[in-house]
Amino acid sequence: MRLELPPANDIADFPSTEYPRIQEASTIEGLATQVCIMTERKIGNIRTIHPPELAPPPGYSNVVEVSGGRLVFIAGQTALDRDGNLVGGNNLEAQADQVFRNLGFALAAAGCTARDLVRLNVFVRDMSGLPLYRKARDRFLGAKNPPAAPAITLVEVSKLFRDDLLIEIEAVAAS
């Protein structure tokens, strides 16, 4: 059975600039054909890709491709304010909000926004706080329309550079 869709270059029938791409693979010569749908979204020089062979990620992209432009590398941001004071105490969500505020300041200093993010590396002290981190992440990335969807890796670590820090995020942006 073959699934018929409009040509991939006809994006008028699909929301935003997200559109399916069709790939065919014969499983046994001439007997069966499998059609896979891969979704893509391109904004400027950044293309996010969700191959059908990979599980759909919650709030981020499996693959981000950058063509041309410049890359901006942002050092790990923590929940410290401009004076070096901890914001959020022992609350992961409050600390994550401050980390994303700091990330926003760093992006703005380089002439970028959350939409320009292509990569986040997130370090948390306790993985059980994942839902709290995701709330803060979704508020920050969802502030743009369409929402930013960088490739994200999240890792639990035993310690950050200060004992009272619960999260640190480093980033790469492209513009």
C-alpha positions in Angstrom: 0.0 0.0 0.0 1.3 3.4 -0.9 0.5 6.6 1.0 -0.1 9.5 -1.4 0.9 13.0 -0.2 1.5 16.3 -2.0 5.0 16.9 -3.3 7.5 17.9 -0.5 8.0 21.3 -2.0 4.3 22.1 -1.8 4.2 23.3 1.8 1.0 25.2 1.5 -1.1 22.3 2.8 1.1 21.8 5.9 1.2 23.9 9.1 4.1 26.4 9.5 7.1 25.3 7.4 6.9 21.7 8.6 6.3 19.2 5.8 6.6 15.5 5.2 9.2 13.9 3.0 8.5 10.5 1.5 11.1 7.8 1.4 10.5 4.4 -0.1 12.2 1.1 0.6 11.4 -2.2 -1.0 11.5 -5.0 1.6 11.3 -8.0 -0.8 12.0 -7.2 -4.4 8.7 -6.1 -5.9 6.5 -7.7 -3.2 6.2 -5.0 -0.5 7.0 -1.3 -0.3 7.3 0.6 2.9 6.7 4.4 2.9 8.3 6.3 5.7 7.5 9.9 6.5 10.2 12.2 7.8 9.2 15.6 9.1 11.4 18.6 8.6 11.2 22.3 9.5 13.5 24.9 8.1 13.9 28.4 9.5 16.6 30.5 7.8 19.8 28.4 7.8 18.6 25.9 10.5 16.7 22.7 9.5 15.3 20.3 12.1 14.8 16.7 11.1 12.8 13.9 12.7 13.6 10.7 10.9 10.8 8.1 11.1 13.2 5.5 12.4 13.8 7.4 15.7 11.3 7.9 18.5 9.6 11.3 18.5 11.4 13.5 21.0 9.4 15.4 23.7 10.2 19.1 23.0 13.4 18.9 21.1 14.8 17.7 17.7 16.6 14.5 16.9 18.7 16.2 14.2 19.5 19.9 13.6 21.4 20.9 10.4 23.0 24.3 10.0 24.0 25.5 6.5 26.1 28.6 6.2 25.9 31.4 8.7 27.8 31.7 11.9 27.9 29.5 15.1 27.7 31.0 18.6 29.0 28.9 21.5 27.6 29.8 24.9 29.4 28.6 28.0 27.4 26.7 30.7 24.8 29.0 32.3 23.7 28.5 35.9 21.1 30.0 38.2 23.3 32.9 39.3 22.2 36.5 38.8 24.5 39.2 37.5 25.9 39.7 41.0 26.7 36.0 41.5 23.8 35.3 43.8 21.8 32.1 43.6 18.3 32.5 42.2 15.7 29.8 43.1 17.2 28.2 46.2 16.7 24.5 46.3 13.9 24.6 43.6 14.9 23.1 40.3 12.2 24.8 38.3 13.1 28.3 39.7 16.8 27.6 39.0 16.0 26.4 35.5 14.0 29.6 34.8 17.0 31.7 35.9 19.3 29.6 33.7 17.1 30.2 30.7 16.9 33.9 31.5 20.7 34.0 31.5 20.8 32.0 28.3 18.4 34.6 26.8 20.8 37.4 27.9 23.8 35.5 26.3 21.9 34.9 23.1 20.8 38.6 22.9 24.4 39.7 23.4 25.3 37.8 20.3 22.4 39.1 18.3 20.4 35.8 18.6 17.2 34.5 20.1 15.9 31.1 21.3 14.9 30.4 17.7 18.6 30.3 16.7 19.5 27.5 19.2 20.7 24.4 17.6 22.1 22.5 20.6 21.7 22.4 24.3 23.7 20.3 26.8 21.8 20.2 30.1 23.4 19.0 33.3 21.1 18.3 36.3 22.0 17.0 39.8 18.8 14.9 40.1 17.0 13.4 37.2 13.8 13.1 39.2 13.3 16.8 38.6 13.0 16.3 34.9 9.3 17.5 34.7 10.3 20.7 36.5 13.2 21.3 34.0 10.8 20.6 31.1 8.3 23.2 32.3 11.0 25.9 32.3 12.4 24.7 29.0 9.0 24.7 27.3 8.3 28.3 28.6 11.6 29.5 27.2 11.6 27.6 23.8 7.9 28.0 23.4 8.1 31.8 23.6 8.8 31.8 19.8 6.4 30.9 17.1 7.1 28.3 15.8 8.7 27.0 19.0 12.5 26.6 19.0 13.5 22.9 18.9 17.2 22.4 19.3 18.9 19.1 19.7 19.2 18.5 23.4 21.2 16.1 25.6 20.3 15.9 29.3 22.7 14.3 31.8 22.6 13.7 35.5 25.8 14.7 37.2 27.0 14.3 40.8 28.2 17.9 41.2 28.4 21.3 39.6 30.9 23.9 40.4 28.9 25.0 43.4 27.1 22.7 45.8 23.9 24.8 45.7 23.5 24.6 41.9 21.0 22.1 40.6 21.3 22.7 36.8 23.7 24.1 34.2 23.0 24.5 30.4 25.5 25.2 27.6 24.3 26.1 24.2 25.2 26.5 20.5 23.2 28.9 18.3 23.4 29.5 14.6 22.5 32.7 12.7 
